Amino acid sequence: MAGAVFLAGLSAMFLFCGYEFIRSPAESIFIDKFGAGAKPYAIALVPFMMAAMIYGYGRLLSAVGAKKAMAASMLLSAAFFLVAWAMLGRAGKWFAFFLLVFKESYVVIISEQYWSFVNSVLKDEEGKIYNGPVAGLGALGSLCGGWLLGHYAVGLGTRTFVLFAGLVILPAAVLSWLGYEKAGEPKPSEAEAGGKKGHLHLSILTENRTVLFIAFIIFSAQVVATALDFRWTQLLQDFLPDMDARTAYMGRFWMHVNIFSFSMQFLATPFLLRWIPRRGILTFIPAVHIVTCLLLFLHPTLGLASAAFLLFKGMDYSIFRASKETLYIPFSYDTRYRAKQVAEAFTYRFAKGLTATWVSALKTLGTVAQGFYPALGAIFASAWLVMSFPLTADRRPPEEKAAA
């Protein structure tokens, strides 16, 4: 199975390289067309797009299986970016708005499909060894994409990278297909085959407390991320008004995020997962974010906003992701492939969209204070810390605990 997982990691490397090609350009183009203050309005629409895309994915999964559903997800995303590149060249202002909403949606849906596959072919102890390096290959792609964007955005132009984002997905689709070919496509049980329990099988969220608490924690974590993101975007606009210079700065920022994440995944994560209890890891992470949000509240500078956001994203992409994913390994096909999309991909963006809606409403009523975002981050990081304890509770039957 190591070979199949390695192919999945290589595929993720290309996918996340492409995500770096679209993440900062979409943001920078949006800021240029609408201004940073309009970003919450766009993000508020993301949950609606996510709901439609996840339902479409669920129907596709029921009809053609995991391998073809993943290939279709990638090819449709690539086609969208090629169309976007052509439309933006014609000064399509509102297409810039739609591009930001789409780039927030597609990557989390495809990313969860990688982890559904990995969690289906690895055992628990194998996951502790391989999850870090698999995520590390994805971070390597992000690192390369960020480096290329940071060095060439000014020379080639921001919009050119929208085209590159579509093209680089194509090798990702080929490699993911080869990974499925090598491992064999995971199959649902007879009771779950063809979406018999629902194309999304939402009842799992009430039946499985581990998945329910994961959803709660993802929600809280993404409120923290959104608060840090909005404050960072404000400070970027204030300090870097030129679009291409801002794009280059953002590209270098995400490159540094991925250097940190890449280092964590290959050097620290396998060791930490093997020797540190999940509870220790999953409670330490929100504690760090409480501290950084409080510091940003007291000292609102671009450097500190970048550092706080970098720590969040770096740990989210590495040790948090790798440790959380091992929780899914014992569960059913529908839990890994269907409920996971709702508990993680949808909740991931729903939290961001809901936070944006709150902010939009507050902005309509009046000015949002500078300290609002880090204060909001500190509150939800505290809720995340509290919920990490029931998430990591040992729910094995007493006889299994005694045997262990």
ZIUR-V404797 format. One record per pair of residues at least 12 apart in sequence whose C-alpha atoms are under 10 Angstrom apart, sorted by the first residue. I is the first residue (numbers start at 1). J is the second residue. Records with the same first field share a line. If there is no record, write none. Layout:
I: J ; J
This chain:
1: 118 ; 121 ; 122 ; 126 ; 179 ; 182 ; 183 ; 184
2: 118 ; 121 ; 122 ; 126 ; 130 ; 179 ; 182 ; 183
3: 179 ; 182 ; 183
4: 117 ; 118 ; 121 ; 175 ; 176 ; 177 ; 178 ; 179 ; 180 ; 181 ; 182 ; 183 ; 184
5: 114 ; 115 ; 117 ; 118 ; 119 ; 121 ; 122 ; 130 ; 131 ; 133 ; 134 ; 176 ; 179 ; 180 ; 182 ; 183
6: 118 ; 130 ; 133 ; 134 ; 137 ; 175 ; 176 ; 179
7: 134 ; 137 ; 172 ; 174 ; 175 ; 176 ; 177 ; 178 ; 179 ; 180 ; 182
8: 114 ; 115 ; 117 ; 118 ; 134 ; 135 ; 137 ; 138 ; 172 ; 173 ; 175 ; 176 ; 177 ; 178 ; 179 ; 180
9: 114 ; 118 ; 130 ; 131 ; 133 ; 134 ; 135 ; 136 ; 137 ; 138 ; 139 ; 140 ; 141 ; 172 ; 175 ; 176 ; 179
10: 134 ; 135 ; 136 ; 137 ; 138 ; 140 ; 141 ; 171 ; 172 ; 175 ; 176 ; 179
11: 114 ; 134 ; 137 ; 138 ; 141 ; 169 ; 170 ; 171 ; 172 ; 173 ; 174 ; 175 ; 176 ; 177 ; 178 ; 179
12: 110 ; 111 ; 114 ; 134 ; 135 ; 136 ; 137 ; 138 ; 139 ; 140 ; 141 ; 142 ; 169 ; 171 ; 172 ; 173 ; 175 ; 176
13: 134 ; 135 ; 136 ; 137 ; 138 ; 139 ; 140 ; 141 ; 142 ; 143 ; 144 ; 145 ; 168 ; 169 ; 171 ; 172
14: 137 ; 138 ; 139 ; 140 ; 141 ; 142 ; 144 ; 145 ; 165 ; 167 ; 168 ; 169 ; 170 ; 171 ; 172 ; 173 ; 175
15: 74 ; 107 ; 110 ; 111 ; 138 ; 141 ; 142 ; 145 ; 165 ; 166 ; 168 ; 169 ; 170 ; 171 ; 172 ; 173
16: 107 ; 111 ; 137 ; 138 ; 139 ; 140 ; 141 ; 142 ; 143 ; 144 ; 145 ; 146 ; 165 ; 168 ; 169 ; 172
17: 138 ; 139 ; 140 ; 141 ; 142 ; 143 ; 144 ; 145 ; 146 ; 147 ; 148 ; 149 ; 164 ; 165 ; 168 ; 169 ; 172
18: 78 ; 107 ; 141 ; 142 ; 144 ; 145 ; 146 ; 161 ; 162 ; 163 ; 164 ; 165 ; 166 ; 167 ; 168 ; 169 ; 170 ; 172
19: 103 ; 104 ; 106 ; 107 ; 141 ; 142 ; 145 ; 146 ; 162 ; 164 ; 165 ; 166 ; 168 ; 169
20: 141 ; 142 ; 143 ; 144 ; 145 ; 146 ; 147 ; 148 ; 149 ; 161 ; 162 ; 165 ; 250 ; 251 ; 254 ; 255
21: 142 ; 144 ; 145 ; 146 ; 147 ; 148 ; 149 ; 150 ; 153 ; 158 ; 159 ; 160 ; 161 ; 162 ; 163 ; 164 ; 165 ; 166 ; 168 ; 251
22: 81 ; 99 ; 100 ; 103 ; 104 ; 145 ; 149 ; 158 ; 159 ; 160 ; 161 ; 162 ; 163 ; 164 ; 165 ; 166
23: 99 ; 100 ; 103 ; 104 ; 107 ; 146 ; 161 ; 162 ; 165 ; 247 ; 250 ; 251 ; 254
24: 100 ; 146 ; 149 ; 150 ; 153 ; 158 ; 161 ; 162 ; 246 ; 247 ; 248 ; 249 ; 250 ; 251 ; 252 ; 253 ; 254
25: 96 ; 99 ; 100 ; 149 ; 153 ; 157 ; 158 ; 159 ; 160 ; 161 ; 162 ; 243 ; 244 ; 246 ; 247 ; 248 ; 250 ; 251
26: 96 ; 97 ; 98 ; 99 ; 100 ; 101 ; 102 ; 103 ; 104 ; 158 ; 159 ; 161 ; 162 ; 247
27: 39 ; 96 ; 97 ; 99 ; 100 ; 101 ; 103 ; 233 ; 243 ; 246 ; 247 ; 250
28: 96 ; 100 ; 158 ; 159 ; 233 ; 237 ; 242 ; 243 ; 244 ; 245 ; 246 ; 247 ; 248 ; 250
29: 88 ; 93 ; 96 ; 97 ; 99 ; 100 ; 158 ; 159 ; 243 ; 244 ; 247
30: 42 ; 93 ; 94 ; 95 ; 96 ; 97 ; 98 ; 99 ; 100 ; 243
31: 96 ; 97 ; 233 ; 237 ; 241 ; 243 ; 246
32: 93 ; 96 ; 237 ; 241 ; 242 ; 243 ; 244
33: 91 ; 92 ; 93 ; 94 ; 96 ; 97
34: 93 ; 94 ; 96 ; 97
35: 233 ; 234 ; 237
36: 230 ; 231 ; 233 ; 234 ; 235 ; 236 ; 237 ; 238
37: 230 ; 233 ; 234 ; 237 ; 360 ; 363
38: 97 ; 356 ; 360 ; 363
39: 97 ; 100 ; 101 ; 230 ; 233 ; 234 ; 356 ; 360
40: 226 ; 230 ; 352 ; 353 ; 354 ; 355 ; 356 ; 357 ; 358 ; 359 ; 360 ; 361 ; 363
41: 97 ; 353 ; 356 ; 357 ; 358 ; 359 ; 360 ; 361
42: 97 ; 98 ; 99 ; 100 ; 101 ; 104 ; 353 ; 356 ; 357 ; 360
43: 97 ; 100 ; 101 ; 102 ; 104 ; 226 ; 349 ; 350 ; 351 ; 352 ; 353 ; 354 ; 355 ; 356 ; 357 ; 360
44: 101 ; 349 ; 350 ; 351 ; 352 ; 353 ; 354 ; 355 ; 356 ; 357 ; 358 ; 359 ; 360
45: 98 ; 101 ; 102 ; 349 ; 350 ; 352 ; 353 ; 354 ; 356 ; 357
46: 98 ; 100 ; 101 ; 102 ; 103 ; 104 ; 105 ; 346 ; 349 ; 350 ; 351 ; 352 ; 353 ; 354 ; 356
47: 101 ; 104 ; 105 ; 345 ; 346 ; 347 ; 348 ; 349 ; 350 ; 351 ; 352 ; 353 ; 354
48: 101 ; 105 ; 346 ; 349 ; 350 ; 353
49: 101 ; 102 ; 104 ; 105 ; 106 ; 346 ; 349 ; 350
50: 101 ; 102 ; 104 ; 105 ; 106 ; 108 ; 109 ; 341 ; 342 ; 345 ; 346 ; 347 ; 348 ; 349 ; 350
51: 105 ; 341 ; 342 ; 345 ; 346 ; 347 ; 349 ; 350
53: 73 ; 102 ; 105 ; 106 ; 109 ; 346
54: 105 ; 106 ; 109 ; 199 ; 200 ; 338 ; 341 ; 342 ; 345 ; 346
55: 199 ; 200 ; 338 ; 341 ; 342
56: 69 ; 73 ; 199 ; 200
57: 69 ; 70 ; 72 ; 73 ; 109 ; 110 ; 199 ; 200 ; 338 ; 341
58: 194 ; 195 ; 198 ; 199 ; 200 ; 201 ; 337 ; 338 ; 339 ; 341
59: 194 ; 195 ; 198 ; 199 ; 200
60: 72 ; 73 ; 194 ; 195 ; 199
61: 193 ; 194 ; 195 ; 199 ; 200 ; 337 ; 338
62: 192 ; 193 ; 194 ; 195 ; 196 ; 198 ; 199 ; 200 ; 338
63: 193 ; 194 ; 195 ; 199
64: 194
65: 185 ; 186 ; 187 ; 188 ; 193 ; 194
66: 113 ; 116 ; 117 ; 180 ; 185 ; 186 ; 187 ; 188 ; 337
67: 113 ; 117 ; 176 ; 177 ; 178 ; 179 ; 180 ; 181 ; 184 ; 185 ; 186
68: 173 ; 177 ; 180 ; 185
69: 110 ; 113
70: 109 ; 110 ; 111 ; 113 ; 114 ; 117 ; 173 ; 176 ; 177
71: 110 ; 170 ; 172 ; 173 ; 174 ; 175 ; 176 ; 177
72: 173
73: 106 ; 107 ; 109 ; 110 ; 113 ; 173
74: 106 ; 107 ; 109 ; 110 ; 166 ; 169 ; 170 ; 171 ; 172 ; 173 ; 174 ; 176
75: 166 ; 167 ; 169 ; 170 ; 172 ; 173
76: 106 ; 166 ; 169
77: 102 ; 103 ; 106 ; 107 ; 110 ; 165 ; 166 ; 169 ; 170
78: 162 ; 163 ; 164 ; 165 ; 166 ; 167 ; 168 ; 169 ; 170 ; 173
79: 163 ; 166 ; 167 ; 169 ; 170
80: 99 ; 102 ; 162 ; 163 ; 165 ; 166
81: 99 ; 102 ; 103 ; 161 ; 162 ; 163 ; 164 ; 165 ; 166 ; 167 ; 169
82: 162 ; 163 ; 164 ; 165 ; 166 ; 167
83: 162 ; 163 ; 166
84: 96 ; 98 ; 99 ; 159 ; 162 ; 163 ; 166
85: 99 ; 159 ; 160 ; 161 ; 162 ; 163 ; 164 ; 165 ; 166
86: 159 ; 160 ; 162 ; 163
88: 159 ; 160 ; 162
89: 159 ; 160
99: 162
104: 348 ; 349 ; 352
105: 345 ; 346 ; 348 ; 349
106: 345
107: 345
108: 341 ; 344 ; 345 ; 346 ; 348 ; 349
109: 340 ; 341 ; 342 ; 344 ; 345 ; 346
110: 341 ; 345
111: 138 ; 341 ; 345
112: 325 ; 336 ; 337 ; 338 ; 340 ; 341 ; 344 ; 345
113: 336 ; 337 ; 338 ; 340 ; 341 ; 345
114: 134 ; 135 ; 176 ; 337
115: 131 ; 134 ; 135 ; 321 ; 322 ; 325 ; 326 ; 328 ; 329 ; 336 ; 337 ; 340
116: 186 ; 325 ; 328 ; 329 ; 333 ; 334 ; 335 ; 336 ; 337 ; 338 ; 340 ; 341
117: 176 ; 179 ; 180 ; 183 ; 185 ; 186 ; 333 ; 336 ; 337
118: 130 ; 131 ; 134 ; 179 ; 183 ; 325 ; 326 ; 329 ; 336
119: 131 ; 325 ; 326 ; 327 ; 328 ; 329 ; 330 ; 331 ; 333 ; 336 ; 337
120: 183 ; 185 ; 186 ; 187 ; 328 ; 329 ; 330 ; 331 ; 332 ; 333 ; 336 ; 337
121: 180 ; 183 ; 184 ; 185 ; 186 ; 329
122: 326 ; 329 ; 330
123: 326 ; 329 ; 330
124: 325 ; 326 ; 327 ; 328 ; 329 ; 330
125: 273 ; 274 ; 326 ; 329
126: 326
127: 270 ; 273 ; 274 ; 322 ; 323 ; 325 ; 326 ; 327 ; 329
128: 269 ; 270 ; 271 ; 272 ; 273 ; 274 ; 275 ; 322 ; 323 ; 325 ; 326
129: 269 ; 270 ; 271 ; 273 ; 274 ; 322
130: 265 ; 266 ; 269 ; 270 ; 322
131: 265 ; 266 ; 269 ; 270 ; 273 ; 318 ; 319 ; 321 ; 322 ; 323 ; 324 ; 325 ; 326
132: 261 ; 262 ; 263 ; 264 ; 265 ; 266 ; 267 ; 268 ; 269 ; 270 ; 271 ; 272 ; 273 ; 317 ; 318 ; 319 ; 321 ; 322 ; 323
133: 262 ; 263 ; 264 ; 265 ; 266 ; 267 ; 269 ; 270 ; 318 ; 322
134: 265 ; 266 ; 318 ; 322
135: 261 ; 262 ; 264 ; 265 ; 266 ; 269 ; 317 ; 318 ; 319 ; 321 ; 322
136: 258 ; 259 ; 261 ; 262 ; 263 ; 264 ; 265 ; 266 ; 267 ; 269 ; 317 ; 318 ; 322
137: 262 ; 265 ; 266
138: 258 ; 261 ; 262 ; 265 ; 317 ; 318
139: 255 ; 257 ; 258 ; 259 ; 260 ; 261 ; 262 ; 263 ; 264 ; 265 ; 314 ; 317 ; 318
140: 255 ; 258 ; 259 ; 261 ; 262 ; 263
141: 255 ; 258 ; 262
142: 251 ; 254 ; 255 ; 256 ; 257 ; 258 ; 259 ; 261 ; 262
143: 251 ; 252 ; 253 ; 254 ; 255 ; 256 ; 257 ; 258 ; 259 ; 260 ; 261 ; 262
144: 254 ; 255 ; 258 ; 259
145: 161 ; 165 ; 251 ; 252 ; 254 ; 255 ; 258
146: 248 ; 249 ; 250 ; 251 ; 252 ; 253 ; 254 ; 255 ; 256 ; 257 ; 258 ; 259
147: 248 ; 251 ; 252 ; 253 ; 254 ; 255 ; 256 ; 258
148: 161 ; 248 ; 251 ; 252 ; 255
149: 161 ; 247 ; 248 ; 249 ; 250 ; 251 ; 252 ; 254 ; 255
150: 244 ; 245 ; 246 ; 247 ; 248 ; 249 ; 250 ; 251 ; 252 ; 253 ; 254 ; 255
151: 248 ; 249 ; 251 ; 252
152: 244 ; 247 ; 248 ; 251
153: 243 ; 244 ; 245 ; 246 ; 247 ; 248 ; 249 ; 251
154: 243 ; 244 ; 245 ; 246 ; 247 ; 248
155: 244
156: 244
157: 243 ; 244 ; 247
158: 243 ; 244 ; 245 ; 247 ; 248
159: 244
186: 333 ; 337
187: 333 ; 334
188: 332 ; 333 ; 334 ; 337
189: 332 ; 333 ; 334
192: 332 ; 333 ; 334
193: 333 ; 334
195: 334 ; 338
197: 334
198: 334 ; 338
199: 334 ; 338 ; 339
200: 334 ; 335 ; 337 ; 338 ; 339 ; 340 ; 341 ; 342
201: 334 ; 335 ; 337 ; 338 ; 339 ; 340 ; 342
202: 334 ; 335 ; 338 ; 339 ; 340 ; 342 ; 343
203: 335 ; 339
204: 332 ; 334 ; 335 ; 338 ; 339 ; 340 ; 343
205: 335 ; 339 ; 340 ; 342 ; 343
208: 331 ; 335
209: 390 ; 391 ; 395
210: 327 ; 328 ; 390 ; 391 ; 392 ; 393 ; 395
211: 327 ; 328 ; 331 ; 335 ; 336 ; 339 ; 340 ; 342 ; 343 ; 344 ; 391
212: 339 ; 343 ; 391
213: 343 ; 384 ; 387 ; 388 ; 389 ; 390 ; 391 ; 392
214: 324 ; 327 ; 340 ; 343 ; 344 ; 347 ; 387 ; 388 ; 391 ; 392
215: 339 ; 340 ; 342 ; 343 ; 344 ; 345 ; 346 ; 347 ; 348
216: 343 ; 344 ; 347 ; 348 ; 351 ; 383 ; 384 ; 387 ; 388 ; 391
217: 286 ; 343 ; 344 ; 347 ; 348 ; 380 ; 381 ; 383 ; 384 ; 385 ; 386 ; 387 ; 388 ; 391
218: 343 ; 344 ; 345 ; 346 ; 347 ; 348 ; 349 ; 350 ; 351 ; 384
219: 343 ; 344 ; 346 ; 347 ; 348 ; 349 ; 350 ; 351 ; 352 ; 354 ; 380 ; 384
220: 286 ; 347 ; 348 ; 351 ; 352 ; 377 ; 379 ; 380 ; 381 ; 382 ; 383 ; 384 ; 385 ; 387
221: 286 ; 289 ; 312 ; 316 ; 348 ; 351 ; 352 ; 377 ; 380 ; 381 ; 382 ; 383 ; 384 ; 385
222: 312 ; 347 ; 348 ; 349 ; 350 ; 351 ; 352 ; 353 ; 355 ; 377 ; 380 ; 381
223: 348 ; 349 ; 350 ; 351 ; 352 ; 353 ; 354 ; 355 ; 356 ; 373 ; 376 ; 377 ; 378 ; 379 ; 380 ; 381
224: 286 ; 289 ; 290 ; 293 ; 309 ; 312 ; 351 ; 352 ; 355 ; 373 ; 374 ; 375 ; 376 ; 377 ; 378 ; 379 ; 380 ; 381 ; 382 ; 384
225: 289 ; 308 ; 309 ; 312 ; 313 ; 316 ; 348 ; 351 ; 352 ; 373 ; 374 ; 377 ; 380 ; 381
226: 309 ; 349 ; 351 ; 352 ; 353 ; 354 ; 355 ; 356 ; 373 ; 374 ; 376 ; 377
227: 293 ; 309 ; 352 ; 355 ; 356 ; 359 ; 372 ; 373 ; 374 ; 375 ; 376 ; 377 ; 378 ; 380
228: 292 ; 293 ; 296 ; 305 ; 306 ; 308 ; 309 ; 310 ; 312 ; 373 ; 374 ; 375 ; 376 ; 377
229: 305 ; 306 ; 308 ; 309 ; 352 ; 373 ; 374
230: 305 ; 356 ; 359 ; 373 ; 374
231: 296 ; 300 ; 301 ; 302 ; 305 ; 306 ; 309 ; 370 ; 371 ; 372 ; 373 ; 374
232: 300 ; 301 ; 302 ; 303 ; 304 ; 305 ; 306 ; 307 ; 308 ; 309 ; 373
233: 250 ; 302 ; 305 ; 306
234: 302 ; 305 ; 370
235: 300 ; 301 ; 302 ; 303 ; 305 ; 306
236: 249 ; 250 ; 302 ; 305 ; 306
238: 302
239: 301 ; 302
250: 306
253: 306 ; 307 ; 309 ; 310
254: 306 ; 310 ; 313 ; 314
256: 310 ; 314
257: 306 ; 307 ; 309 ; 310 ; 311 ; 312 ; 313 ; 314 ; 315 ; 317
258: 310 ; 313 ; 314 ; 315 ; 317 ; 318
259: 314
260: 310 ; 311 ; 313 ; 314 ; 315 ; 317 ; 318
261: 310 ; 311 ; 313 ; 314 ; 315 ; 316 ; 317 ; 318 ; 319
262: 314 ; 317 ; 318
263: 314 ; 318
264: 314 ; 315 ; 317 ; 318 ; 319
265: 314 ; 315 ; 317 ; 318 ; 319 ; 321 ; 322
266: 318
268: 318 ; 319
269: 318 ; 319 ; 320 ; 322 ; 323
270: 319 ; 322 ; 323
272: 319 ; 323
273: 319 ; 322 ; 323 ; 326
277: 323 ; 392
278: 320 ; 323 ; 324 ; 326 ; 327 ; 388 ; 391 ; 392 ; 393
279: 323 ; 388 ; 389 ; 390 ; 391 ; 392 ; 393
280: 388 ; 389 ; 392
281: 319 ; 320 ; 323 ; 324 ; 388
282: 319 ; 320 ; 321 ; 323 ; 324 ; 384 ; 385 ; 387 ; 388 ; 389 ; 391 ; 392
283: 320 ; 384 ; 385 ; 386 ; 387 ; 388 ; 389 ; 392
284: 320 ; 385 ; 388
285: 311 ; 312 ; 315 ; 316 ; 319 ; 320 ; 381 ; 384 ; 385 ; 388
286: 312 ; 320 ; 378 ; 380 ; 381 ; 382 ; 383 ; 384 ; 385 ; 386 ; 388
287: 378 ; 381 ; 382 ; 384 ; 385 ; 386
288: 308 ; 311 ; 312 ; 315 ; 381 ; 385
289: 308 ; 309 ; 311 ; 312 ; 374 ; 377 ; 378 ; 380 ; 381 ; 382 ; 384 ; 385
290: 374 ; 375 ; 377 ; 378 ; 379 ; 380 ; 381 ; 382 ; 384 ; 385
291: 308 ; 378 ; 381
292: 304 ; 305 ; 307 ; 308 ; 309 ; 311 ; 312 ; 374 ; 377 ; 378
293: 305 ; 308 ; 309 ; 371 ; 373 ; 374 ; 375 ; 376 ; 377 ; 378 ; 379 ; 381
294: 308 ; 371 ; 374 ; 375 ; 376 ; 377 ; 378 ; 379
295: 308 ; 374 ; 375 ; 378
296: 308 ; 371 ; 373 ; 374 ; 375 ; 377 ; 378
297: 370 ; 371 ; 372 ; 373 ; 374 ; 375 ; 376 ; 377 ; 378
298: 371 ; 374 ; 375
299: 371
300: 370 ; 371 ; 374
305: 374
308: 374
324: 391 ; 392
327: 391 ; 392
328: 340
355: 376
359: 372 ; 373
